[in-house]
Amino acid sequence: MLKTAEILVVDDEAHIRNLIKEYLSIGDYTVTCAADGLDALKALESNTYDLMVLDVMMPKVDGWMVIREVRKSSRMPIILLTARGEEYDKLLGFELGVDDYLVKPFSPKELMARIKAVMMRTQYANATTDEHSKNKLTFEGLTLDRLGRTVEIDGRRLNMTPKEYELLLYLMENPRIAFSREQLLSAVWGYDFYGDDRTVDTHIKMLREHLKDKRHWLITVWGLGYKFDPSQAKG
C-alpha cells in the first residue's frame, strides 16, 4: 500500500487540471495545482512534492524550463504531458530527467497507473539506497560496505582476504573497544580455530599495510591486544 503522496499538477488548461485532480483525489493523493511554469516554480519554493505531473506547452515558463530548474537540486519524479507526439520531445524529456511521458489526449486511468508505477519505483530506489547506507561504516574516508563486503579508502578499493575483511569489520563495528587476541580469535575465526594468537598479529600487520596513512587507527594495546580508534591522531 503506497503512502499518501503530495502531487503537483502543472497545466495551463483548467479542465485538464481539474480532471487530474479529481482522479488523484479519489486515489487519496494530496493535490496542488499550478496554471503555468512560473506558478509551479513558486509552489516548489515553498513546498516539497513526491511527484509532479507537468505539461510542456505553457505560457510564461514552459515545461522544459521547469524541468531544468527542478533538476538542479531535486530528483523528484516527473511525468511529462504534451499535446505533441514527436520523438524529439520524448527524447528531450528523458534527456532532461523525466521519469515517464504521456501524450494528450490521455486516459486518466492510464495516468493514474503511471503515477503509481513511478511512485513504486522511486520508493524502491530510495529504500535500496537507505539499505545500502545503513550497511556502510564510514570513518573519514574509510568506508566498509557490509552488503558488498568491500572496503575503500578515499574511493580506492582495497584488495583484502576474507579474514582481513572480517577482522576489520569486527573492529570497525566496535570502535575504541580494546580486545584481547583471544577475543578476536573467537569472534573472527571461531571457537574451533586451531591456531595461536600470532594469527591476529599477522592479520593486523596486513591491515595496517592496506590502510596506509590510516594505519595508526589500528592501535596496539600493550599486554592485551588491539583496538580500532578513528579519533587517534597520526603520530
C-alpha positions, 0 to 999 in steps of 0.5 A, a space after each residue: 500500500 503506497 503512502 499518501 503522496 503530495 502531487 503537483 499538477 502543472 497545466 495551463 488548461 483548467 479542465 485538464 487540471 481539474 480532471 487530474 485532480 479529481 482522479 488523484 483525489 479519489 486515489 487519496 493523493 494530496 493535490 496542488 495545482 499550478 496554471 503555468 511554469 512560473 506558478 509551479 516554480 513558486 509552489 516548489 519554493 515553498 513546498 516539497 512534492 513526491 511527484 509532479 505531473 507537468 505539461 510542456 506547452 505553457 505560457 510564461 515558463 514552459 515545461 522544459 524550463 521547469 524541468 531544468 530548474 527542478 533538476 538542479 537540486 531535486 530528483 523528484 519524479 516527473 511525468 511529462 504531458 504534451 499535446 505533441 507526439 514527436 520523438 524529439 520531445 520524448 527524447 528531450 524529456 528523458 534527456 532532461 530527467 523525466 521519469 515517464 511521458 504521456 501524450 494528450 489526449 490521455 486516459 486518466 486511468 492510464 495516468 493514474 497507473 503511471 503515477 503509481 508505477 513511478 511512485 513504486 519505483 522511486 520508493 524502491 530506489 530510495 529504500 535500496 539506497 537507505 539499505 545500502 547506507 545503513 550497511 556502510 561504516 564510514 570513518 573519514 574516508 574509510 568506508 566498509 560496505 557490509 552488503 558488498 563486503 568491500 572496503 575503500 579508502 578515499 574511493 580506492 578499493 582495497 584488495 583484502 582476504 576474507 579474514 582481513 575483511 572480517 577482522 576489520 569489520 569486527 573492529 570497525 563495528 566496535 570502535 575504541 573497544 580494546 580486545 584481547 587476541 583471544 577475543 578476536 580469535 573467537 569472534 573472527 575465526 571461531 571457537 574451533 580455530 586451531 591456531 595461536 594468537 600470532 594469527 591476529 598479529 599477522 592479520 593486523 600487520 596486513 591491515 595496517 599495510 592496506 590502510 596506509 596513512 590510516 594505519 595508526 587507527 589500528 592501535 596496539 594495546 600493550 599486554 592485551 591486544 588491539 583496538 580500532 580508534 578513528 579519533 587517534 591522531 597520526 603520530 
